[in-house]
Amino acid sequence: MKVLIVEDEAELADLLADGLRRQGFSVDTAGDGAQALSRAAGASYDVVVLDRDLPVLHGDAVCRTLVATGHGARILMLTASGSLAERVDGLNLGADDYLAKPFAYTELVARVHALARRGGAGARSTVLARDGVVLDTQRHLAERDGRLLRLSPKEMLILELLLAADGGVVTHADLLDVAWEEAVDPRSTVVKVAIHGLRRKLGEPPLIESVPGIGYRL
């Protein structure tokens, strides 16, 4: 298995590379985003361990480019922030997994192994589905039972969060944190209004269940 580590902290990059080599991986390193794309263009990697805050070319741009060009590598994004909004942003860019700094080395190794086992981009799915609702996050298309849903960007994001939770509860706070970039008073009714609009567009029978005092789930 071949891994590319993209990390501008040279000491950390070397430590990770040495450790993964001891695990049997073939490892290359890149110190900035432009170098990462140059290396990726000339090699077939199974996993790219990608720091988000990179010089020259930001990690977000690297991630988008790798996905858009169909490179085939699974992407593990590293970042100094572990907030829900940051994690969702990273995954929406096309990353397959997300790890906040500081992290345990053993956890990183386990995640790299797990991503390598999944295979390349041919196995990557951008489609979420549940109860007749299908959402293609890459093409920004949603349908229910074959009927196209005309959703606003916020409704699309809320639906994505609910589908990704796979029946679990998405809290009111999480929806505010992810779907509304601007600061919103937690007592605001904007989430309730958006959910009402999404319910109407999804149609009958109702799919979104309110969990009083907590949030919503499918």
C-alpha positions in Angstrom: 0.0 0.0 0.0 1.3 3.4 -1.0 0.7 6.5 1.2 1.4 10.2 0.6 1.8 12.3 3.8 1.2 16.0 3.1 2.4 18.0 6.2 4.4 21.2 6.4 5.8 20.4 9.8 8.8 18.4 8.6 9.5 16.7 11.9 5.9 15.4 12.2 5.9 14.3 8.6 9.1 12.3 9.1 7.8 10.7 12.3 4.6 9.6 10.6 6.4 8.4 7.5 8.9 6.3 9.5 6.1 4.8 11.6 4.0 3.9 8.6 7.0 2.4 6.8 7.5 0.1 9.8 3.9 -0.9 9.3 4.8 -2.1 5.8 3.5 1.0 3.8 5.5 2.6 1.0 5.5 6.3 2.0 6.3 9.6 0.3 6.0 13.1 1.8 5.2 16.6 0.6 5.7 19.8 2.5 3.1 22.0 0.7 -0.1 21.7 -1.3 1.6 22.3 -4.7 4.2 19.7 -4.1 1.4 17.3 -3.0 -0.4 17.6 -6.3 2.8 17.3 -8.2 3.6 14.0 -6.4 0.0 12.7 -6.8 0.1 13.4 -10.5 3.1 11.1 -10.9 2.1 8.2 -8.6 -0.8 6.1 -7.6 -1.4 6.4 -3.9 -3.9 4.3 -1.9 -4.2 6.9 0.9 -3.3 10.6 1.2 -2.8 11.9 4.8 -3.5 15.6 4.1 -3.0 18.5 6.6 -5.6 21.1 6.0 -3.6 24.2 6.8 -0.8 24.0 4.1 1.5 26.7 2.6 1.5 27.6 -1.1 -1.8 25.7 -1.8 -4.4 25.1 1.0 -5.3 21.6 1.9 -8.9 22.2 0.8 -7.8 23.0 -2.7 -5.6 19.9 -2.8 -8.5 17.8 -1.6 -10.9 19.2 -4.2 -8.4 18.7 -7.0 -7.7 15.1 -6.1 -11.4 14.3 -6.0 -12.2 16.3 -9.2 -9.5 14.6 -11.2 -10.4 11.1 -10.0 -7.0 10.4 -8.6 -8.2 7.4 -6.7 -6.6 7.9 -3.3 -8.6 7.8 -0.1 -8.1 11.1 1.8 -7.5 11.4 5.6 -7.6 15.1 6.4 -5.7 16.4 9.4 -6.6 19.7 11.1 -6.0 21.7 14.3 -9.8 22.1 14.7 -12.1 19.2 15.7 -15.4 21.1 15.6 -18.4 19.5 13.9 -18.5 22.3 11.4 -14.8 21.7 10.4 -15.4 18.0 10.2 -18.4 18.4 7.9 -16.6 20.9 5.8 -13.7 18.5 5.3 -16.0 15.6 4.4 -18.0 17.8 2.0 -14.8 18.6 0.2 -14.5 14.9 -0.6 -12.3 13.7 2.3 -13.0 10.1 3.4 -12.0 10.6 7.1 -11.0 13.4 9.4 -8.6 13.5 12.4 -8.1 16.5 14.7 -4.7 17.4 16.0 -3.3 16.5 18.5 -4.0 12.8 17.7 -2.7 9.5 18.9 -0.3 7.9 16.4 -2.0 4.5 16.9 -5.4 6.0 15.9 -3.9 7.5 12.7 -2.3 4.1 11.8 -5.6 2.4 12.3 -7.5 4.9 10.2 -4.9 4.6 7.4 -5.3 0.8 7.4 -9.1 1.1 7.3 -9.0 3.6 4.4 -6.5 1.4 2.5 -8.8 -1.6 2.9 -11.7 0.3 1.3 -9.9 0.6 -2.1 -9.7 3.5 -4.5 -12.1 6.1 -5.7 -14.0 3.6 -7.8 -15.5 2.5 -4.5 -16.1 6.0 -3.3 -19.8 6.9 -2.9 -21.2 10.4 -2.9 -24.8 9.1 -2.6 -26.8 8.9 0.7 -30.1 7.0 0.7 -32.8 6.2 3.3 -36.5 5.5 3.1 -36.8 6.3 -0.6 -34.8 9.5 -0.3 -31.6 9.6 -2.4 -29.1 12.5 -2.2 -26.1 12.8 -4.5 -23.8 15.2 -2.6 -21.5 15.6 -5.5 -24.1 16.5 -8.1 -26.3 18.3 -5.6 -29.4 16.3 -6.6 -32.1 14.9 -4.3 -35.1 12.8 -5.0 -37.8 10.9 -3.2 -39.2 7.7 -4.8 -37.9 8.9 -8.1 -39.4 12.4 -7.8 -36.8 15.3 -8.1 -36.7 17.5 -5.0 -36.0 21.2 -5.6 -34.2 22.1 -2.4 -32.4 25.2 -1.4 -28.7 24.9 -0.4 -29.6 25.0 3.3 -32.3 22.4 2.8 -29.8 20.2 0.9 -27.3 20.4 3.7 -29.9 19.7 6.4 -31.0 16.6 4.5 -27.4 15.5 4.1 -26.9 15.7 7.8 -30.0 13.8 8.6 -29.2 11.1 6.0 -25.6 10.8 7.3 -26.9 10.3 10.8 -28.6 7.1 9.6 -31.5 7.3 11.9 -29.6 9.1 14.7 -30.6 12.4 16.1 -29.1 15.6 14.7 -29.2 18.3 17.3 -30.6 21.8 16.9 -27.1 23.1 17.8 -25.4 20.9 15.2 -27.8 22.2 12.5 -27.1 25.8 13.5 -23.4 25.1 13.6 -23.2 23.5 10.2 -25.9 25.0 8.0 -25.7 28.6 9.1 -22.3 30.2 8.7 -23.3 33.4 10.3 -23.8 33.6 14.0 -27.4 32.8 14.9 -29.1 33.2 18.3 -29.7 29.7 19.6 -33.3 30.7 20.5 -33.9 31.6 16.8 -36.6 29.8 14.9 -34.5 29.5 11.7 -34.0 25.8 12.1 -37.7 25.1 12.7 -38.6 27.2 9.7 -36.1 25.3 7.4 -37.2 21.9 8.7 -40.8 22.9 8.0 -39.9 23.8 4.4 -37.9 20.6 3.9 -40.8 18.5 5.3 -43.1 20.1 2.8 -40.9 19.4 -0.1 -40.3 15.8 0.9 -44.0 15.2 0.9 -46.1 12.4 2.4 -45.7 10.2 4.4 -43.7 12.4 6.8 -40.1 11.4 7.2 -38.5 13.9 9.6 -39.3 13.3 13.2 -38.9 15.9 15.9 -37.1 14.9 19.1 -38.4 17.4 21.7 -35.7 19.5 23.2 -32.9 17.9 21.2 -33.3 18.0 17.4 -34.5 15.9 14.5 -34.0 12.5 12.8 -35.2 10.5 9.8 
